[in-house]
Amino acid sequence: MNADYTLGTLLVGVLMAAIELAVWYPGHKALMKKPVQHLGDLLPFLWTWCVGALTAMVAGGLVGWATGWFIWGAGWLGDAALVWGVGGDRQTAPQGASQALTSGGLFMTVLLITVTYIRVRKSDASWSRKRGVISGVTMGLSAGVAAAAAVPLASAANISGAWLTGMVS
């Protein structure tokens, strides 16, 4: 599926990140008192955000197809909020170029998606992890995020995948 990357898609991703920050924010005084503890509470969201953004870089196969449908659905929902909610227009958003994943990078991506899927599907998994995946997938292709996050994420997946597959085989 070839889904258009629209402002609605980006809206869904930014909204999920904003909701996460609003739910997480402990207050200025508490944050200054125990910053490491409170910042550590963001780690599950950041982990699943990175896996979601890495998922958005997968162009083919079942994962690429499912991601395309997910981006289409999120775009439709966000566009509906923009058009019917506030009277805006449906527009395409600036899209960054995806960083190429090697075979090792795709190996690691499948491994990370599987582990993250199992963790998110656990009954005690918080909405923080779910918001992270949604935000990562929907923001992972935007020009600004792709420029900043795609290179380190794809490089880490490619290098770790090459190392792990070389070590195992």
PyMOL commands that set and color helices and strands:
alter all, ss='L'
color gray80, all
select helices_A, chain A and resi 7-24+28-33+35-40+43-56+61-86+103-121+127-139+143-168
alter helices_A, ss='H'
color red, helices_A
deselect
rebuild
show_as cartoon
